[in-house]
Amino acid sequence: MPELFESLIAGEHERAGRLTVFAPFDRMPIAEVETVGEAGVGQALDTAYRLFRDRRGWLPVHRRIEILERTAQILHERAEALALEAAREGGKPLIDSRVEVARSIDSIRLCVECLRTDGGEVVPMDINTASAGRHAFTMPEPIGVVVAVSAFNHPLNLIAHQVGPAVAAGCPVIAKPAEDTPLSCFRFVGILREAGLPEEWCQALMTRDLDVAMRLVTDPRVGFLSFIGSAKVGWKLRSMLAPGTRCALEHGGAAPVIVVADADLDAAIPRLAKGGFYHAGQVCVSVQRIFADRAIAGEFAARLADAADRLRIGDPTLPDTEVGPLIREADVQRVEDWVREAEAGGARVLAGGEARSNSTYACTVLEDPAPDARVSTDEVFGPVVCVYPFDDLDAAAARANGLRWAFQAAVFTRDMATAMQAAHGLDASAVMVNDHTAFRVDWMPFAGLRESGLGVGGIPHTLRDMQVRKLIVIQ
């Protein structure tokens, strides 16, 4: 019988029903998760807001450090079980889910490091007549109740990135994971409580009613919304936030790569294959649009297609699987429709271009799709990479910039001046030189521009977002 995950709301609460969680690879039921209605959401908000308003009851920094250190230790002790569960519920291959668990441990340790090294700042005084005889400094305080709405594609580390900084900042937090992948979130919150965090400081819940979920996000008691998901939903939620609620939005994009004629293709091909087909392309900065100098475009596309054909697709819980399923069977059909549309518009299918099963799609390389094809303009969020030839570097950058998305980008070249020319010309918050667009470590700034998001992610940056820097001036 599938394991039942009960709502992690402090105190007795009303149950609304149950949600069955299915493994995306074979659609087998793997767990049931309790859902709550309006009363449960209201209770969670009441509890969190009451904690925040009781300043004398705030958790001191040393206590938060102890809890987070113990959390990292428990995560380390249970790493393999957590990786296997994440692979099964989310479809990311076990080899990559193990990396995700390691990153989540590092994310929590980064929270501790931030607490130990950033306690405010001294503001210069006594430097003119008006400031004479004064001393000033800032003190970090929690911003308020944090609501964390998360996505399916990194079910453990995204929650660590949202909930970990909230706990570090001293904010009461309510987490709502993706409906497809709630188990890793509930495990993580349970581990926080096991590590000593009082249950009312971190709650996790699931709703099946959209109106109930909207009440959680738009309640005026929410101090900060952390949202990871689609642009359509994220921007709508932002427009509905109560006055005073701050937010950070992380959406997606159609990440561009420029491959210059002098690029080391032996190094570039495996990196770009990884960046394009990692987690079946279900990554917000997945390699999607590659602009290759016409002098090498044919060879490059053929070699990338060969690398795509050699990737092992299958059960994500097996150690030799490199590419797993898409999260929903409907997404397999959607990707198929987009590929067929691109082919009808003149694109050549060099690799893949077909479903392997109801849940998996072959790693696909398309040569020169039309500029207005959906694979060229929208986020595929599937295992599809497009290669376009170019004749002029600045023109390639202009075409890369021609969408409403702007997140991470990349350039491959042996020449540093060319790399800097491309980096300067690309609309992106980060440009990788000789690496794929999906590169990330958890302390670096991670920011979507334009429709790709709002605010800056990464542990130190998220922690600061969840704090108020209160200025103290002493006469």
MARDRENKOL-239664 format. One record per residue (C-alpha): residue in one letter; x negated, y negated, z. Coordinates in pm, whole numbers, padded with zeros to 5 digits, always signed. Example, Ala and Ser with C-alpha at 12.3 -4.5 7.8 and 13.67 -1.06 7.14 Angstrom:
<nodes>
A-01230+00450+00780 S-01367+00106+00714 
</nodes>
This chain:
<nodes>
M+00000+00000+00000 P-00146-00344-00090 E-00288-00547+00198 L-00066-00827+00327 F-00224-01172+00381 E-00015-01378+00620 S+00002-01756+00600 L-00272-01921+00804 I-00055-02186+00966 A-00112-02268+01331 G+00169-02134+01549 E+00487-01949+01462 H+00635-02058+01132 E+00911-01975+00888 R+00832-01726+00611 A+00976-01783+00264 G+00874-01464+00084 R+00579-01279-00062 L+00362-01317-00369 T+00198-01017-00534 V-00161-01066-00649 F-00260-00864-00956 A-00606-00781-01087 P-00628-00963-01423 F-00821-00679-01588 D-00565-00399-01547 R-00269-00580-01384 M-00280-00347-01085 P-00135-00498-00764 I-00416-00557-00515 A-00252-00757-00233 E+00052-00947-00119 V+00039-01300+00018 E+00305-01454+00238 T+00459-01775+00104 V+00612-02065+00295 G+00881-02316+00217 E+00940-02676+00312 A+00950-02597+00684 G+00610-02424+00674 V+00450-02709+00481 G+00601-02959+00723 Q+00468-02767+01021 A+00118-02751+00876 L+00122-03127+00809 D+00261-03203+01155 T-00018-03002+01316 A-00296-03153+01105 Y-00178-03511+01144 R-00134-03476+01520 L-00493-03356+01546 F-00623-03647+01345 R-00434-03904+01552 D-00578-03764+01877 R-00925-03918+01855 R-01032-03782+02190 G-00971-03431+02061 W-01193-03463+01753 L-01457-03192+01723 P-01804-03329+01806 V-02075-03298+01543 H-02275-03038+01736 R-01968-02816+01755 R-01903-02849+01383 I-02264-02752+01314 E-02234-02442+01533 I-01916-02334+01353 L-02058-02389+01006 E-02383-02208+01087 R-02189-01909+01215 T-01964-01923+00908 A-02267-01903+00677 Q-02397-01607+00876 I-02068-01415+00850 L-02046-01489+00479 H-02397-01348+00439 E-02309-01034+00635 R-02001-00970+00419 A-02141-01089+00088 E-02094-00770-00111 A-01734-00715+00000 L-01650-01078-00075 A-01811-01055-00419 L-01620-00740-00506 E-01290-00891-00395 A-01355-01213-00588 A-01444-01011-00900 R-01128-00807-00873 E-00885-01092-00809 G-01041-01347-01045 G-01200-01136-01318 K-01548-01286-01297 P-01799-00999-01337 L-01954-00864-01021 I-02303-00978-01123 D-02176-01337-01135 S-01944-01306-00835 R-02248-01210-00626 V-02407-01537-00735 E-02087-01721-00641 V-02094-01578-00290 A-02460-01678-00253 R-02367-02030-00366 S-02082-02049-00115 I-02325-01960+00164 D-02562-02229+00042 S-02271-02475+00022 I-02193-02427+00390 R-02559-02461+00483 L-02572-02784+00282 C-02283-02916+00494 V-02495-02855+00802 E-02798-03025+00648 C-02589-03330+00564 L-02462-03356+00921 R-02816-03335+01053 T-02959-03600+00824 D-02682-03856+00767 G-02544-04020+01079 G-02480-04366+00938 E-02708-04656+00860 V-02843-04976+01007 V-02706-05291+00843 P-02957-05579+00851 M-02867-05866+01083 D-03057-06160+01231 I-03171-06257+00881 N-02987-06590+00860 T-02815-06830+01099 A-02475-06658+01070 S-02616-06315+01161 A-02854-06434+01432 G-02837-06239+01756 R-02638-05953+01609 H-02701-05584+01549 A-02494-05370+01313 F-02471-05006+01216 T-02223-04766+01059 M-02068-04456+01212 P-01914-04181+00997 E-01560-04085+01095 P-01310-03846+00932 I-01088-04004+00666 G-00779-03815+00778 V-00589-03502+00684 V-00743-03333+00379 V-00531-03130+00138 A-00738-02904-00088 V-00567-02767-00400 S-00798-02524-00576 A-00844-02338-00905 F-00880-01970-00991 N-01214-01955-01168 H-01447-01972-00864 P-01210-01855-00588 L-01464-01860-00305 N-01714-02134-00386 L-01453-02391-00489 I-01284-02347-00153 A-01624-02372+00017 H-01680-02700-00173 Q-01346-02842-00065 V-01295-02702+00285 G-01658-02693+00402 P-01712-03071+00372 A-01372-03136+00532 V-01471-02932+00838 A-01812-03099+00841 A-01650-03444+00825 G-01421-03355+01115 C-01102-03366+00907 P-00807-03136+00966 V-00765-02952+00634 I-00487-02761+00461 A-00592-02541+00169 K-00365-02428-00111 P-00551-02186-00340 A-00453-02092-00694 E-00159-01855-00716 D-00368-01606-00916 T-00660-01594-00669 P-00560-01671-00310 L-00744-01386-00137 S-01094-01536-00127 C-00952-01856+00022 F-00767-01669+00296 R-01083-01466+00371 F-01286-01786+00393 V-01044-01962+00627 G-01029-01649+00841 I-01409-01648+00863 L-01410-02014+00971 R-01172-01926+01253 E-01378-01623+01346 A-01680-01853+01359 G-01507-02061+01626 L-01301-02321+01440 P-00968-02369+01621 E-00696-02247+01387 E-00512-02580+01369 W-00819-02748+01216 C-00805-02538+00898 Q-00482-02393+00764 A-00413-02210+00438 L-00080-02152+00273 M+00089-02052-00051 T+00413-02184-00196 R+00617-02059-00492 D+00832-02368-00521 L+00673-02656-00710 D+00874-02916-00518 V+00742-02776-00189 A+00384-02792-00318 M+00441-03151-00429 R+00560-03241-00081 L+00233-03112+00062 V+00025-03325-00175 T+00228-03647-00171 D+00306-03669+00200 P+00198-04010+00341 R+00010-03835+00623 V-00245-03701+00374 G-00568-03900+00386 F-00752-03729+00102 L-00653-03496-00183 S-00915-03269-00332 F-00774-03126-00655 I-00943-02882-00894 G-00734-02778-01192 S-00587-02897-01520 A-00597-03261-01626 K-00224-03263-01692 V-00144-03165-01335 G-00425-03363-01172 W-00341-03699-01325 K+00029-03647-01254 L-00046-03575-00887 R-00265-03883-00862 S+00022-04099-00988 M+00245-03960-00714 L+00014-03996-00414 A+00133-04201-00119 P-00020-04549-00089 G-00355-04520+00087 T-00425-04156+00000 R-00768-04120-00159 C-00843-03839-00404 A-01100-03655-00611 L-00996-03479-00931 E-01201-03216-01112 H-01061-03115-01449 G-01237-02978-01755 G-01359-03065-02100 A-01500-02940-02428 A-01869-02952-02344 P-02100-03056-02632 V-02454-02935-02704 I-02697-03079-02958 V-02960-02840-03097 V-03236-03031-03277 A-03436-02873-03561 D-03747-02834-03342 A-03563-02648-03063 D-03704-02322-02929 L-03428-02088-03046 D-03572-01789-02862 A-03509-01977-02537 A-03191-02155-02646 I-02986-01858-02770 P-02965-01659-02444 R-02897-01974-02241 L-02618-02089-02470 A-02466-01741-02487 K-02457-01738-02109 G-02318-02091-02088 G-02048-02019-02347 F-01932-01674-02244 Y-01994-01678-01867 H-01665-01583-01696 A-01512-01545-02043 G-01551-01919-02097 Q-01321-02003-01806 V-01550-02273-01665 C-01482-02647-01672 V-01823-02723-01828 S-01851-02411-02043 V-02046-02450-02369 Q-01782-02504-02637 R-01907-02735-02916 I-02262-02691-03047 F-02395-02941-03301 A-02697-02783-03475 D-02929-02957-03719 R-02836-02845-04068 A-03190-02719-04128 I-03144-02449-03863 A-02765-02431-03826 G-02722-02113-04029 E-02996-01920-03851 F-02885-02052-03515 A-02519-01956-03566 A-02611-01607-03687 R-02837-01544-03389 L-02577-01675-03143 A-02318-01447-03303 D-02551-01150-03263 A-02598-01236-02894 A-02220-01261-02853 D-02164-00921-03013 R-02408-00758-02772 L-02237-00876-02451 R-02062-00600-02256 I-01691-00671-02198 G-01488-00476-01947 D-01394-00411-01585 P-01537-00702-01379 T-01596-00481-01075 L-01853-00267-01261 P-02215-00377-01219 D-02302-00364-01591 T-02008-00576-01713 E-02117-00916-01847 V-01780-01059-01956 G-01449-00985-01787 P-01084-01061-01859 L-00901-01385-01900 I-00697-01469-01594 R-00359-01407-01764 E-00249-01203-02063 A-00080-01514-02204 D-00423-01678-02228 V-00547-01395-02450 Q-00267-01473-02693 R-00334-01848-02667 V-00703-01802-02753 E-00607-01575-03042 D-00368-01841-03176 W-00637-02110-03159 V-00894-01893-03335 R-00651-01798-03613 E-00562-02166-03655 A-00930-02259-03685 E-00991-01979-03937 A-00694-02091-04148 G-00842-02442-04144 G-01173-02326-04291 A-01382-02199-03997 R-01585-01881-04046 V-01559-01618-03773 L-01916-01498-03719 A-01847-01287-03409 G-01543-01166-03221 G-01218-01327-03325 E-00995-01057-03182 A-00846-00931-02858 R-01017-00626-02711 S-00721-00544-02487 N-00419-00711-02332 S-00654-00886-02088 T-00984-00932-02272 Y-01095-01125-02581 A-01409-01066-02781 C-01688-01321-02743 T-01627-01539-03047 V-01852-01767-03253 L-01686-01997-03508 E-01884-02180-03775 D-01774-02536-03858 P-01407-02551-03752 A-01214-02856-03874 P-01252-03167-03656 D-00881-03161-03575 A-00859-02790-03490 R-00767-02728-03127 V-01096-02546-03068 S-01264-02874-03166 T-01049-03114-02964 D-00919-02934-02654 E-01063-02719-02380 V-01047-02357-02497 F-01106-02208-02150 G-01180-01880-02322 P-01479-01702-02481 V-01503-01918-02793 V-01805-02125-02903 C-01806-02345-03214 V-02113-02437-03420 Y-02112-02750-03641 P-02402-02856-03870 F-02525-03216-03854 D-02763-03433-04055 D-02816-03729-03821 L-02872-03715-03444 D-02681-04033-03365 A-02389-03918-03579 A-02384-03585-03394 A-02373-03768-03061 A-02092-03990-03187 R-01891-03686-03290 A-01962-03521-02955 N-01829-03836-02786 G-01513-03851-02995 L-01281-03673-02751 R-01093-03782-02439 W-01318-03552-02235 A-01661-03637-02091 F-01831-03415-01836 Q-02164-03232-01876 A-02355-03208-02204 A-02687-03065-02325 V-02964-03111-02581 F-03227-02860-02696 T-03552-03000-02835 R-03927-02980-02784 D-03967-03357-02811 M-03905-03569-02501 A-03832-03887-02697 T-03564-03702-02893 A-03424-03557-02570 M-03395-03902-02418 Q-03240-04044-02737 A-02972-03775-02725 A-02922-03807-02350 H-02877-04182-02385 G-02633-04139-02672 L-02406-03876-02515 D-02102-03974-02311 A-02151-03748-02010 S-02205-03768-01638 A-02496-03522-01670 V-02711-03413-01964 M-02913-03091-01946 V-03232-03076-02148 N-03310-02725-02276 D-03040-02567-02060 H-02670-02498-02104 T-02391-02733-01999 A-02266-02509-01717 F-02584-02546-01511 R-02508-02658-01158 V-02654-02648-00809 D-02431-02739-00520 W-02607-03054-00398 M-02619-03233-00733 P-02351-03487-00834 F-02081-03323-01044 A-01840-03567-01204 G-01589-03561-01486 L-01547-03888-01674 R-01246-04015-01868 E-00976-03744-01858 S-01224-03490-01721 G-01182-03611-01364 L-01219-03874-01097 G-01482-03906-00827 V-01805-03715-00771 G-01828-03356-00650 G-02120-03178-00487 I-02147-03116-00115 P-02313-03445-00004 H-02085-03653-00225 T-01765-03476-00121 L-01860-03506+00244 R-01903-03882+00206 D-01566-03906+00029 M-01402-03743+00329 Q-01553-03992+00574 V-01497-04353+00665 R-01813-04553+00735 K-01700-04760+01032 L-01912-05072+01083 I-02002-05170+01439 V-02132-05526+01487 I-02273-05620+01830 Q-02313-05982+01938 
</nodes>
